[in-house]
Amino acid sequence: MIVVTGSTGNIGRPLLDALTAAGESVTAVSRNPISLPEGARHFAGNLNDPEGLEPAFRGADRLFLMIPDPALPVSRIVETARASGIRRIVLLSSQRAQSRQDPVLTSMEQTVTGSVPEWTVLRPGGFASNALLWAESVRSTRTVRAPFADVGLPPIDPADIAAAAAAALLEDAHVGRYYTLNGPAAVTPREQVAAIGHALGEPVELVEQTREESFAELSRIWPPAVVEKTLDALGTPTDEERKPSSDTELALGRAPRDFTDWVARNIDAFR
Ligand SMILES: NC(=O)c1ccc[n+]([C@@H]2O[C@H](COP(=O)([O-])OP(=O)(O)OC[C@H]3O[C@@H](n4cnc5c(N)ncnc54)[C@H](OP(=O)(O)O)[C@@H]3O)[C@@H](O)[C@H]2O)c1
């Protein structure tokens, strides 16, 4: 049995579908309820209460672990999973673990790789689904406010991260691997907004924000330290962060999907 954390999210939801389609029985962990594919059961759990997750882990041998808040008690979550019989963990980390040598991410990765015999670390760059932050303003005013309008990065489709996670949970070939995951080509925010407008069949205006304006806006939804790191990656990416990674195809067994593909599947959020 496989436990999926973050099961209501951008990665967790398609991962549930992929695992149940492969015939696996799956426990979907999240605080909120979710409509489930056949073969999955829901466990209402909070990652802030690791010991309370023990019934979700009981009888399972594999875990997809997402840590959506760096303040969560990673060591206790991993220890509860290991003590309950989990042998394989596929960890969602971030490209920043390598490209910025981020100590919080490094520590999280070491907690996992030092605890269970079988692990895979997924290190995605920015998600295509981050564009959903613009959905409300596109719906209401056909406008996007974003910083660094002409800095291009290769966004990864979260459905491709889910596909890589499914492969790592189901196949032995990915054990002990670190995979940097991103999309097939760099796309600037201006190009992303144009792609959304094209799919809508109506122009969408991009209003470029300063870093300070963006910091003030994003700090309303994310911790300030997370916002600073995000703006560093968006505004002054390293050479490594700008380039598509050859790991992505190794992890997926195919080429990753591009941003226009993600837009086509998610355009209803912007109508
Ligand atoms: N966005 C990016 O560009 C990017 C890049 C690299 C790495 N990442 C990593 O991706 C993850 C976030 O991705 P996302 O923003 O796309 O996530 P998301 O889809 O919004 O999903 C977050 C999931 O976490 C669950 N969750 C949140 N707090 C929880 C808690 N205390 N206990 C149990 N479940 C909890 C949520 O479910 P409930 O609310 O129902 O509990 C939801 O299923 C983070 O680990 C981040 O470091 C993101």
Ligand as a Chemical Component Dictionary entry (heavy atoms), coordinates in Angstrom:
data_LIG
# 
_chem_comp.id                   LIG 
_chem_comp.type                 NON-POLYMER 
_chem_comp.pdbx_formal_charge   0 
_chem_comp.three_letter_code    LIG 
# 
loop_
_chem_comp_atom.comp_id 
_chem_comp_atom.atom_id 
_chem_comp_atom.alt_atom_id 
_chem_comp_atom.type_symbol 
_chem_comp_atom.charge 
_chem_comp_atom.model_Cartn_x 
_chem_comp_atom.model_Cartn_y 
_chem_comp_atom.model_Cartn_z 
_chem_comp_atom.pdbx_ordinal 
LIG N1  N1  N 0  5.322  25.918 -6.353 1  
LIG C1  C1  C 0  6.569  25.781 -6.777 2  
LIG O1  O1  O 0  7.017  26.422 -7.745 3  
LIG C2  C2  C 0  7.462  24.775 -6.087 4  
LIG C3  C3  C 0  8.762  24.540 -6.584 5  
LIG C4  C4  C 0  9.538  23.568 -5.973 6  
LIG C5  C5  C 0  9.046  22.850 -4.902 7  
LIG N2  N2  N 1  7.783  23.122 -4.438 8  
LIG C6  C6  C 0  7.260  22.350 -3.311 9  
LIG O2  O2  O 0  5.917  21.939 -3.617 10 
LIG C7  C7  C 0  5.160  21.897 -2.431 11 
LIG C8  C8  C 0  3.915  22.751 -2.550 12 
LIG O3  O3  O 0  3.354  22.605 -3.805 13 
LIG P1  P1  P 0  2.005  23.360 -4.157 14 
LIG O4  O4  O 0  2.111  24.771 -3.682 15 
LIG O5  O5  O -1 1.705  23.108 -5.588 16 
LIG O6  O6  O 0  1.042  22.596 -3.176 17 
LIG P2  P2  P 0  -0.517 22.417 -3.248 18 
LIG O7  O7  O 0  -0.896 21.830 -4.537 19 
LIG O8  O8  O 0  -1.151 23.680 -2.818 20 
LIG O9  O9  O 0  -0.723 21.295 -2.154 21 
LIG C9  C9  C 0  -0.443 21.417 -0.816 22 
LIG C10 C10 C 0  -0.971 20.132 -0.200 23 
LIG O10 O10 O 0  -0.473 20.020 1.108  24 
LIG C11 C11 C 0  -1.566 19.725 1.978  25 
LIG N3  N3  N 0  -1.232 20.285 3.283  26 
LIG C12 C12 C 0  -0.874 21.557 3.550  27 
LIG N4  N4  N 0  -0.612 21.692 4.873  28 
LIG C13 C13 C 0  -0.848 20.473 5.433  29 
LIG C14 C14 C 0  -0.767 19.961 6.756  30 
LIG N5  N5  N 0  -0.405 20.732 7.802  31 
LIG N6  N6  N 0  -1.079 18.662 6.968  32 
LIG C15 C15 C 0  -1.482 17.857 5.945  33 
LIG N7  N7  N 0  -1.545 18.279 4.666  34 
LIG C16 C16 C 0  -1.244 19.576 4.415  35 
LIG C17 C17 C 0  -2.771 20.353 1.327  36 
LIG O11 O11 O 0  -3.955 19.678 1.688  37 
LIG P3  P3  P 0  -4.983 20.196 2.797  38 
LIG O12 O12 O 0  -4.964 21.699 2.757  39 
LIG O13 O13 O 0  -6.282 19.577 2.390  40 
LIG O14 O14 O 0  -4.460 19.630 4.069  41 
LIG C18 C18 C 0  -2.489 20.079 -0.139 42 
LIG O15 O15 O 0  -2.918 18.783 -0.486 43 
LIG C19 C19 C 0  6.054  22.373 -1.300 44 
LIG O16 O16 O 0  6.620  21.242 -0.679 45 
LIG C20 C20 C 0  7.122  23.166 -2.047 46 
LIG O17 O17 O 0  8.366  23.216 -1.374 47 
LIG C21 C21 C 0  6.981  24.052 -5.011 48 
# 
loop_
_chem_comp_bond.comp_id 
_chem_comp_bond.atom_id_1 
_chem_comp_bond.atom_id_2 
_chem_comp_bond.value_order 
_chem_comp_bond.pdbx_ordinal 
LIG N1  C1  SING 1  
LIG C1  O1  DOUB 2  
LIG C1  C2  SING 3  
LIG C2  C3  SING 4  
LIG C2  C21 DOUB 5  
LIG C3  C4  DOUB 6  
LIG C4  C5  SING 7  
LIG C5  N2  DOUB 8  
LIG N2  C6  SING 9  
LIG N2  C21 SING 10 
LIG C6  O2  SING 11 
LIG C6  C20 SING 12 
LIG O2  C7  SING 13 
LIG C7  C8  SING 14 
LIG C7  C19 SING 15 
LIG C8  O3  SING 16 
LIG O3  P1  SING 17 
LIG P1  O4  DOUB 18 
LIG P1  O5  SING 19 
LIG P1  O6  SING 20 
LIG O6  P2  SING 21 
LIG P2  O7  DOUB 22 
LIG P2  O8  SING 23 
LIG P2  O9  SING 24 
LIG O9  C9  SING 25 
LIG C9  C10 SING 26 
LIG C10 O10 SING 27 
LIG C10 C18 SING 28 
LIG O10 C11 SING 29 
LIG C11 N3  SING 30 
LIG C11 C17 SING 31 
LIG N3  C12 SING 32 
LIG N3  C16 SING 33 
LIG C12 N4  DOUB 34 
LIG N4  C13 SING 35 
LIG C13 C14 SING 36 
LIG C13 C16 DOUB 37 
LIG C14 N5  SING 38 
LIG C14 N6  DOUB 39 
LIG N6  C15 SING 40 
LIG C15 N7  DOUB 41 
LIG N7  C16 SING 42 
LIG C17 O11 SING 43 
LIG C17 C18 SING 44 
LIG O11 P3  SING 45 
LIG P3  O12 DOUB 46 
LIG P3  O13 SING 47 
LIG P3  O14 SING 48 
LIG C18 O15 SING 49 
LIG C19 O16 SING 50 
LIG C19 C20 SING 51 
LIG C20 O17 SING 52 
# 
